């Protein structure tokens, strides 16, 4: 199987995540419950893998604690929690598409923290990406502006709160990307990064379990089974296919292949969840995807094909 095919499969699994996460939320499960058990299952899988492979848990040291706090607690736990809650409050397709803003956060933080150089064209693509994001949420912004004009201060602005949470996920996951790159430069491989990410992510979710014990005591077996499928498909297999693809093709090719993710998400949500988008939102989606792709392509290391 070619590298691009591996990445296509990964993107398809990530896009199909909606088919499980969305019904779980509207079936009565809370975002905290879903993300808590998602991390519990992922940590169980990672620990089992380490035991079977007789690998040492040597990814944790004094130098990696702070990066793993950002990657695991801020990125994996709180980021996924915000992303999941946003699904309930706003259009899930738009929530997914807004994640294409992550390269903007990652590049900006890489410039500040890792002292990487920013190409002057970055600001052009930044402007286009922000324009695309504005077009994506424009229908809900129009409703908000209309409510202000009519003096309807009690208007339900759930969608805008959802987009705010989606942007929080963008910042947290973009930050996790930068700190993950920092750890990779210190010699940690993808398995070690996933182990640290999921383990610290679980630590980040445990306070929710202590504050609200019913998250654990009231979960049904059928719900747990669906969360397990969710964790395995998008978490384990999705990341496995993605890393297999990255090993086989240059990074800038992988960037182009990743465009399949938002496209697949749009069609899957439209076909199976009847979640449609307006023409303005589709234009915004195309603008955001194009700008995000150009940013990743320009910042990817040059490799020979």
N, C-alpha and C positions, 0 to 999 in steps of 0.2 A: 504494500500500500504506500502511495506517495505521501510526502509531508503535507501537501495541501489537502489531501483527502482526510488525513488525520485531523487537521484543524477544522475542516468542514464538519466532521462528526462531532468534534468538541462543541462547535458553535450550535449545532443542531440540538445537542443535549442541553446546553445552557438556555436556548430559546424555549425548549419544551418544558423547562423548569416551571413556567407559568401555568401549565396544565395541571400541576399538582398544587403549587403554592397558592394560586388564586382560589380554587375551590375549597382548600383547607381553611382559608381565612373566612370565607363566606359560609362555611359549614359550622362555624362556632369556635374554631381554634384561634388562640391569640397569637400575635407575632412573637411574643416572648416565648411561648410554649414551643412553637415551631423551631425557632432558632436555637433554643436551649437543647432540645433533643437532636437537632441536626448536628450540633457540635459534639454532643455525647456520643452519637453513632460514629462520627468521623474520627474522634479520638480512639474509640474502641477498635476501629479498622486499622488505624495507624499503629497502635500498640501491638495488635495481633501480627501485623506485618513485620514489625521490628523483632518480635519474639521468634517468629518462624524463620526469618532471615538471619537471626542471631546478630542483629545490628546493635551497636552501642548507642545509648542516648547521650551522645556527646555534642549535641547542637546547642546546649545551654552553657553559657559562661558569663563572666562578669561583663564582657564586652557586648554580649548579644541580648541581655535582659531588656534594656531600654528599646532597642529596635523591635524585639518581639512583643513588647507591650503595645507599641504603635501598630504593628502588623496584626497581632492577635486580638487584643482587647478593643482598640479603636477601630481597626479595619474589619477584622472578621466578625467580631461579636456585635459591636454597636453599628457598624456599617451595614451588616446583613439585617440587623433588627430594623434599622431605619428604612432600608430597601423593602423589606417585607411589609412593614406598616404602610408604606407609600402605596403598595399594591391595593390595599383596602380602601384608601382614601382617594386615589386618582386613577386615571386611565393607565393600566399596566403597560401598554405598549409605549406610551410617552415616558413612563418611569424608566423603562429599559433603554429607550433611545437617549435619555438625558445622561445615562452612564457613559456615553461617548465623549463627555466633557472630561473624563478622567485624565487623558493625556495632557490637558492644559494644566491641571493640578500637578501631575507628575513632573512635567517639564519645568514648571515654575519652582517647585520645591527642589528639584535636582540642581537648578541654577543657584538657589540660595544655600542649600545644605551641602551639596556635593561639588559646588563651584564649577558646574558644567556651563559651557558657552551656549547662549541662545542665538539662533539665526534671526536676523532682522525680519525675515518673512514670517516668523512665528506670530508677530503681532497682527499681521494681515489675516492669517488663519484663525487667530484668537477672535478677532472681530466677527468673522464669518460664523464661527462656532457659536458665539453668543447670539448672533442674529438668528441662526437656526433654532437655538433653544427658545428664544423669545417667540418665534412663530409656532413652535410646538405647544407652548402653553397659552397662546394667544386667545383661543376660545374661552378659557376660564378667566383670563385677565379681563376680557370684555364683560363677562358676567359680573366680576368684581367692580369694575368701573361703573357699570350700570346701577349696581346696588348702592354705590356711593352717591350717584346723581339723584337717585330716588329717595335717599335718606334711609335706606333699608340697612341699618347697622346690625340687624340681627341675622343678616343673610348667612347661610351656611357656606363657609369657605373651606370645606374639607379638601377639595382638589388642590387648592393652593398650599395648604399645609402638607399635603402629600408630596407636592413638587419640592417643597422646602426640605422634607425628609430625604427625597431622592437626591437633592444637591448635597445634603450632609453625607449621604453614602458615597457620592462622587469624591468629596474631599477626603473622607476616611480611606476609601480604596485607593485613591491616587497617592495619598501619603504612604499607605502600605506598600505600594509599588516601589517608591523611592527607597524606603528602608529595606525592602526585600533585595533591591539591587545592591544596597550597601552591604548586606550580609553575604550576598553571592560573591562580591568582590573579596570577601574574607575567606572564601573557600567552601561555604555551605552549599550543598547540592539541593535539588528540588525536593527530595524526600525529607531532608532535614528542615527545609523551610516550611513545608506543609505540616510536619509534625509540630514545630513550634507555633505556627499560625493557629492550628486547630486547638492545641493544648491551652494556649493563652486565651484563645477565644472562648473556650469552655470556662476558664477562670473568670472571664468577663461576664459570663451569663449566670454564674452561680449566685451572685447577690439577688438576682430576680427570683431565683428558686427559694431562697431563704425568706425574702420579703413576702412572696406569694407562694406558699407551699402547695396550693391547689394546682399550680402548673404541672407538678409531678404526680400528685395524688389523683387527679381527675382525668388523666389522659386515657383514652380508649385504645384498645389493641389495634383496631382498624386505622385509627389516626397515626399511631406509632409506625405501623407498616408503611403508610404513605410517606411519612417523614423519612423513613429508612430508604425508600426508593428515591426520594428527592435527594438525600445526601449522597447516595451511591451514584446516581446518574450524573447530576451536575457537579458534585463535589469530587468524588473519587475518579470515575471514568472520564468525566469532562476534562479534569486537569491532567489525567494520564494521557489522553489522546492529544491534548494541546502540547504537552512537553515532548511527546513522541514526534509531533509535527515540527516543533522548533529545532529538534536535533537534526532534521533532514533537509531543511530549507533555510535560506537566509532570513534574517529578522524582517527585512522590508517586504519580502514575499509573504511572510506570515501576517503582516499588517494588512495587506490587501485581502488575504483569505479571511481575515476576521470580519470583513464587511458583510460576510454571509450571516453573521449573528443577528444584527438588527433587522436585516431583510427577512430572515426566517422568523424572527419574533413577530414582525408585522403580520405575516401571512398565517402563522399558527394561531395568534390571538384573534385574527379576523375569522378564520375558518371554524375554530373550535369554541371560542368564547364570545363570538359575535361582537368583538370590540373593534369598532371601525375608527378611522381617522378622516378628518376633513382634508380638502385639497390644500389648504394653507398649512396644515400640520405635515402633510406629505412633502411639501416643498421645504419646510423647515427641517424635516428628517433628512432629506437628501443633502441639504446644505451642511447640516451638522456632521453627517457621516463623511462627506467629502473633506471638510475642514479637519476633522479628527484624523482621518487617514493621512492627509498631507503632513500633519504635525508629526505623527508617528513615523512616517516614511523619512522625513528629513532628520529626525533625531535618532533613527536606527543606525547602528554601526555599519559601515560599508563592508560588504563581504563579496567575494567572488562567487559567481554562480557556477 
